[in-house]
Amino acid sequence: MTTSRTYGIDDINYLVKAGAESHVFFNHVGYLQEPSNAAYLSASMDINFEVLDRRSRIVIGGKQIAEDDTTVRSGFYWNEFYWLTEFDGFDVTLGKAKQYWGIMETRNLVDVINTTDYLQGYNSTEKLAQNMFKVGIPSGSSQLDLYLLEGGEPRQFYEQATRFEPLEVADTPRYSAQTSHSDMDLAARYWYYDDNLEIAFTLFKGTTRTPLIIEEESRNVPYYYEIFQQGLELLFVDDRTLYKLEAVSVKGDGDDDDFVGASLGVEYAISRFFRKSDLTLVGEYHLDDKDERSAMVSFDDYVMLGGLMSFNDVYLSTFRVGVTFLRDDLDHYFYTLEGDIGLHEKVRLKVSGTFAGSETIPAYIENEDNPKAQPLEFIYLALEYAF
Amino acid sequence: MKPGKVTNTIGVIAIALCCAGVQANTASNSISETAQALSEADKADLGKRYAQKWKQSDEGFGDSSNKIAMTLFDKGGNQSTRFMRMGVVESTNDERGDKVLLTFEAPANVKDSRVLIHSMIREGDLVWLYLPSIKRVKRVSSADRAGSFSGSEFSYEDIGSMEVGNYEYVWLRDETCGDFECAVVKQIPLYPYSGYSSIDVWFDKTHYRQMKIQFYDRKGTHFKTLTLSDYEQFLDRYWRPITMTMENHATGKKTVLKSSEIEFQLGQRETDYEPGKLKNLTQ
């Protein structure tokens, strides 16, 4: 039940959601001790509690996941827990919060504040909350955000190899000589818009949120190092068309840790494509020269073409489908889908999935001899009920 | 006068919050015309003067906030209601229109979704969406403005703005509208990607309030009618319609907006209505 009552302060809002999530896999992954067609099911309770007055807000968000043999994470954890207050000319955020940088649909190179929460599933966009002190300084059509971050939340790993992550990684992080978990990180983002143009410059100095996976004493362990990252976001609107660019330059403290990357995107809007629905055609190209020693699939030199349907219904539902392929290899490709659909005033269905369009898919082409390199086809369904 | 000089936000939902008109209190302020033959230029000038009068009547409101209950009726009479909080900040920039922020409060599965619109003159509005499910602020192409707003019979174009500088005007006629005498003015959009070829607006000639609007699609067919009623006056000056009913004659569907908790001059600033703040708004 969503309730809103008036107290001495303006409002106390609760939003309680109960959900059931399931990953359903359609193919066999031989090396795993998992059935050919596996289905994981988990239940969760998500509570968002806000204390509001005209100038401040306290957000307390937690999630309780039911005990289940197949889920790595169970029990309670904090989604967010922060205090935000506005002063004349600036605002302050203090606590465990999540920040999202970037403008692309399928990959955000510049996004660096929070560690991606891969335990939420394959190609997750969920994040781990980050302890931060943030000062936001708005000024007309610009905004400057300054961050002081208490270390980086280490990425979390499955206890054993799974379909989500074929490498077995020990959850014992290693740090380079220049960094440690307790170090403070610094970040800044300056954003400006002028009618049809939006531009953002970002800086980050601190521990990388995407560790390398190195072998140490016959085990795979995550290795964290110090980085200095400069990022650029550029968006230009030309009537029906949006042109987008994300670019990043990263200097690491090791010899091989530097990389640059860029994502180019274009969106074209078609109003009332079908009845009330609008269709946005989306094309994105991702390129970087990062040394891929991460356990996760990389998206280097990839093209994604797809469409985003906004149903313009009472529940603000959207659905996106796309096909992804290597820029110079059109024979291997896979399909992705992602939907956020309102079924009822209290019920939403979230769906995402990947399906191979060819016998092998681009992400694994370079590892064809590896028995672990097989297409992963799955569909993820989450049903969410808001009380 | 340059097009952007006289601006006014009369967007459909924004009508409830902004620019409903004040009483013409001096003879010199009133507009009078006769049914005698007017030239096309005279009719254009007269039509625009009604719109300008309506705009001037609302100048200085500063900022406002109200709650909206939006009820959607389908052809069979089934209905569903959602609640929003709407805020408007009057622009201090002559070249731009007002800023409008809509925050969904209920039902639960769209709670805290936000739409921010910066109204522009003869250009597509600047529109940003914040959807809590993806926790991102997303810029929307101005071409999307013609789309339906949350399944209602209102479009984003209706919500955003109807700046005076965004139209060509033609005074059509005077006629009785309820208890009032109204001037009927045709407005032809000058901004890109409008879903309308024209709209006809009934201005109450006593208070310069909008009483009715007929919408014509790109083919020139009259397909929607908005009726504004239950006007109340605030701060001894600003009129606001409490009820707005949009009927779609093509589909038989109807959307009714009921405003409540209407407040003015709350101290909201233009900087509160910037996309960078959509995720963290405290209001």
Interface residues (C-beta under 8 A of the other chain):
Chain A: T2 S4 L15 K17 L52 D53 R54 R55 S56 R57 L84 T85 E86 D91 T93 K98 Y100 I103 T125 G136 P138 S139 G140 S141 Q143 D145 W191 Y193 D195 E198 L235 V237 D239 R240 T241 L242 E267 A269 S271 R272 K276 D278 T280 S310 N312 D313 V314 Y315 L316 D340 G342 H344 E345 K346 V347 R348 K350 E384 A386 F387
Chain B: L72 S80 R82 E105 A106 P107 A108 N109 V110 K111 D112 S113 M120 E123 G124 L126 L131 S133 I134 K135 R136 R139 V140 S141 S142 A143 D144 R145 A146 G147 S148 F149 S150 G151 S152 P192 Y193 G195 E270 T271 E274 P275 G276 K277 N280 T282 Q283
